[in-house]
Amino acid sequence: MLLPFFLRSLEAAMIFTFAGLGELVNQRSGVLNVGIEGMMLFGATVGFIVAQSSGSYVAGFLAGAAVGLLLGLLHAFFSITLRVDQVVSGMGIWIFGFGVTTYLGAPHAGPLGMERLQTLFGISPFVYVAVALTLVTWFVLQRTSLGLALRAAGETPAVAEVSGINVTRLRYLATAFGGLMGGFAGALYALYYNPVWNYNFIMGWGFISLALVFFSMWNPVVLFGGAVLFGLLWQLSLNPELLAVGVLSRYLWRTTPFIATMLILVVISTGWFRRRWGAARPQALGQPYIKE
């Protein structure tokens, strides 16, 4: 009983990982995207519709990733080119996604109706991809010139520009990557983890992924560990009888991941945390760059 529970937790963790890594790269470049929930909603809905209509999982995943990429570029245009407040731009994308996906997906409500993708040694193949992508992201950020340039763009963009780094281009690339990963994570949720379309079925997973970036102190490996923790919490909220039979209502257990998210956000907002770990936060995060 515990093994299926753990494997299902890993499947939840991989979605948090993909979405979180995209947001982490965003933030490392200095761009904050709080609209990741909307991007996941779009990726899930478009991916679900395309896969159901075409009968192809590949087409569904590509469509979900593509719509996420487009939304990432839209967020980049607003926040980098037009220098709109990044929080406002992200919230706009979330609200837009919340409304439009409800309209688009309503005719497709219900199960996907396709044979479930096969596992590899009992584990979803996407879990292996999530682990590999975590290690690749860490290596690129910490051991390559591209990673150094990306971090410089998020720390001191003016100095990076003087050093020959095109900050605008790098931030566009990072934000587009973040959107692509958010869309893909949404498609993964709708096509693999819970292949039944319903109104607002992402249920806050984008906001949890956003919180994981802060929880990780912008470290991909720590983010993966946090994703596994939240995957376990999510599955526990669905199956509390595994650990505590008859203790509290099932509906109260459902709030566990979100309570944990709020507690993390409270902790990282304290003066102690900022003094102890503040150096990990990109200094120019959320600040528009104006080339002089």
C-alpha positions in Angstrom: 0.0 0.0 0.0 2.8 2.4 0.8 4.7 1.7 -2.4 1.9 2.8 -4.7 1.4 5.9 -2.4 5.1 6.8 -2.8 5.1 6.2 -6.6 2.0 8.4 -6.9 3.7 11.0 -4.8 6.7 11.0 -7.3 4.2 11.6 -10.1 2.9 14.7 -8.4 6.5 15.8 -7.6 7.5 15.7 -11.2 4.9 18.2 -12.1 6.0 20.6 -9.3 9.6 20.0 -10.6 9.0 20.9 -14.2 6.9 24.0 -13.3 9.3 25.0 -10.5 12.5 24.7 -12.6 11.0 26.9 -15.3 10.1 29.6 -12.7 13.5 29.2 -11.1 15.3 30.0 -14.4 12.9 32.9 -14.8 13.8 34.4 -11.5 17.5 33.8 -11.9 17.4 36.1 -14.8 15.5 38.7 -12.8 12.0 38.1 -14.0 9.2 37.1 -11.6 6.2 35.2 -13.0 3.3 34.8 -10.6 1.1 33.8 -13.5 2.5 30.2 -13.7 -0.9 28.9 -12.5 -2.5 30.4 -15.6 0.2 29.0 -17.9 -0.4 25.5 -16.4 -4.1 25.9 -16.9 -3.6 26.8 -20.5 -1.1 24.0 -21.0 -3.4 21.4 -19.4 -6.5 22.5 -21.3 -5.0 22.9 -24.7 -3.0 19.7 -24.3 -6.0 17.8 -23.2 -8.2 19.1 -26.1 -5.5 18.4 -28.7 -4.6 14.9 -27.4 -8.3 14.0 -27.2 -9.0 15.3 -30.7 -6.0 13.8 -32.4 -5.6 10.6 -30.3 -1.9 11.5 -29.8 -0.1 12.1 -26.6 2.8 13.6 -28.4 0.6 16.2 -30.0 -1.0 17.0 -26.7 2.3 17.5 -24.9 3.7 19.6 -27.7 0.5 21.8 -27.8 0.6 22.3 -24.0 4.3 23.3 -24.2 3.7 25.6 -27.2 0.9 27.5 -25.6 3.0 27.9 -22.4 5.9 29.2 -24.6 3.6 31.8 -26.2 2.4 33.0 -22.8 5.9 33.2 -21.5 6.8 35.4 -24.5 3.7 37.5 -23.8 4.8 37.9 -20.2 8.3 38.8 -21.4 6.9 41.5 -23.7 4.9 43.1 -21.0 7.5 42.9 -18.2 10.7 43.4 -20.2 9.9 45.5 -23.2 6.9 47.5 -21.9 8.3 47.4 -18.3 4.9 46.7 -16.8 4.9 45.6 -13.2 5.8 41.9 -13.3 3.3 40.9 -10.6 0.5 42.7 -12.4 1.4 41.0 -15.7 1.6 37.6 -14.1 -1.7 38.0 -12.3 -3.3 39.2 -15.6 -2.1 36.0 -17.3 -3.5 33.9 -14.4 -7.0 35.6 -14.5 -7.0 35.4 -18.3 -6.2 31.7 -18.2 -8.8 31.0 -15.5 -11.6 32.4 -17.7 -10.5 31.3 -21.2 -9.7 27.7 -20.2 -13.1 27.4 -18.6 -14.7 28.4 -21.9 -12.5 26.3 -24.1 -12.5 23.1 -22.0 -16.2 23.0 -21.1 -17.2 20.9 -24.2 -14.5 18.4 -23.3 -15.3 17.9 -19.6 -14.8 14.4 -18.5 -12.1 11.7 -18.9 -9.5 11.8 -21.6 -10.6 8.4 -23.0 -7.1 7.3 -24.0 -5.0 4.4 -22.9 -2.7 5.4 -20.0 1.0 5.9 -20.8 3.2 3.0 -19.7 5.6 3.2 -16.8 9.3 2.3 -16.8 10.2 -0.3 -14.1 6.9 0.8 -12.3 7.9 4.5 -12.3 6.6 7.1 -14.7 9.3 7.9 -17.3 8.7 11.6 -16.6 10.1 11.1 -13.1 13.5 10.1 -14.7 13.2 13.2 -17.0 12.5 15.4 -14.0 15.6 14.2 -12.2 17.8 14.6 -15.2 16.5 18.1 -15.9 17.1 19.1 -12.3 20.8 18.0 -12.6 21.2 19.7 -16.0 19.6 22.9 -14.8 22.0 23.0 -11.8 25.0 22.3 -14.0 24.1 25.0 -16.5 23.5 27.6 -13.8 26.6 26.8 -11.8 29.2 25.5 -14.2 28.7 27.2 -17.6 29.2 30.6 -19.1 25.5 30.7 -20.0 24.5 30.1 -16.4 26.9 32.8 -15.2 25.5 35.3 -17.7 21.9 34.4 -16.6 22.7 34.9 -12.9 24.5 38.1 -13.7 21.4 39.4 -15.5 19.4 38.7 -12.4 21.9 40.2 -9.9 23.4 43.3 -11.5 22.0 43.7 -15.0 23.8 47.1 -15.7 27.1 45.5 -14.9 26.3 42.4 -17.0 25.4 44.7 -20.0 28.7 46.5 -19.7 30.4 43.1 -19.7 28.9 42.3 -23.1 25.9 40.3 -22.0 22.6 41.1 -23.7 20.4 41.2 -20.7 17.1 41.7 -22.6 17.7 38.7 -24.8 18.7 36.5 -21.9 15.6 37.5 -19.9 13.4 36.8 -22.9 14.9 33.4 -23.3 14.6 32.6 -19.6 11.0 33.8 -19.5 10.1 31.8 -22.6 11.7 28.7 -21.1 9.7 29.3 -17.9 6.5 29.5 -19.9 7.3 26.4 -21.9 7.9 24.4 -18.7 4.7 25.7 -17.1 2.7 24.7 -20.1 4.3 21.3 -20.3 3.7 20.7 -16.6 0.1 21.6 -17.1 -0.2 19.1 -20.0 1.5 16.5 -17.9 -1.1 17.0 -15.2 -4.0 16.7 -17.6 -2.6 13.8 -19.8 -0.9 11.7 -17.2 -1.5 12.5 -13.5 -5.2 13.2 -13.6 -6.6 12.8 -17.2 -10.0 14.1 -16.5 -10.8 17.7 -17.5 -12.7 19.8 -15.1 -13.2 23.5 -14.2 -10.0 24.9 -12.7 -8.6 21.5 -12.2 -5.0 22.6 -11.6 -6.1 23.6 -8.1 -3.3 25.8 -7.1 -0.4 23.6 -8.2 1.1 26.6 -10.0 1.2 28.7 -6.8 2.8 25.8 -4.9 5.4 25.5 -7.7 6.1 29.3 -7.3 6.5 28.9 -3.5 8.9 26.0 -4.1 11.3 28.3 -5.9 11.6 30.6 -2.8 11.7 27.5 -0.6 14.6 26.2 -2.6 16.6 29.4 -2.3 16.9 29.3 -6.1 18.8 25.9 -6.0 17.4 23.3 -8.5 18.5 20.3 -6.4 16.8 21.7 -3.2 13.7 22.5 -5.4 13.5 18.9 -6.4 13.7 17.8 -2.8 10.9 20.3 -2.0 8.8 18.9 -4.9 9.1 15.4 -3.5 8.0 16.7 -0.1 5.0 18.5 -1.5 4.2 15.4 -3.6 4.0 13.4 -0.5 1.9 16.0 1.3 -0.5 16.2 -1.7 -1.0 12.4 -1.8 -1.4 12.4 2.0 -4.1 15.0 1.7 -5.9 12.6 -0.7 -5.3 9.4 1.3 -5.0 10.5 5.0 -6.2 7.1 6.1 -2.7 5.7 5.3 -1.3 7.4 8.4 -4.1 8.7 10.5 -7.4 6.8 10.3 -10.3 8.8 11.5 -8.2 11.9 12.5 -9.7 15.1 11.2 -12.0 15.5 8.2 -10.8 14.5 4.7 -11.6 18.1 3.6 -9.2 19.5 6.3 -6.5 17.1 5.1 -7.0 18.6 1.6 -5.7 21.9 2.9 -2.4 20.5 4.1 -0.3 21.4 1.0 -1.6 24.9 1.0 -1.1 25.5 4.7 2.5 24.3 4.2 2.8 26.7 1.3 1.6 29.6 3.4 3.9 28.7 6.3 6.9 28.6 3.9 6.0 32.0 2.5 5.6 33.4 6.0 9.0 32.1 7.1 10.9 33.4 4.0 9.3 36.8 4.6 10.8 37.2 8.0 13.8 39.4 8.7 15.7 36.4 10.1 15.3 34.4 6.9 16.3 37.4 4.7 19.4 38.0 6.9 20.4 34.4 6.9 19.5 33.4 3.3 18.9 36.6 1.5 22.1 36.4 -0.5 20.5 33.5 -2.5 17.8 35.8 -3.8 18.6 37.5 -7.2 19.1 41.2 -6.3 17.3 42.5 -9.4 14.4 40.1 -9.2 11.2 41.8 -10.3 13.0 45.0 -11.3 12.7 46.2 -14.9 16.0 46.8 -16.6 16.5 50.2 -18.3 19.5 50.2 -20.6 21.4 53.5 -20.2 
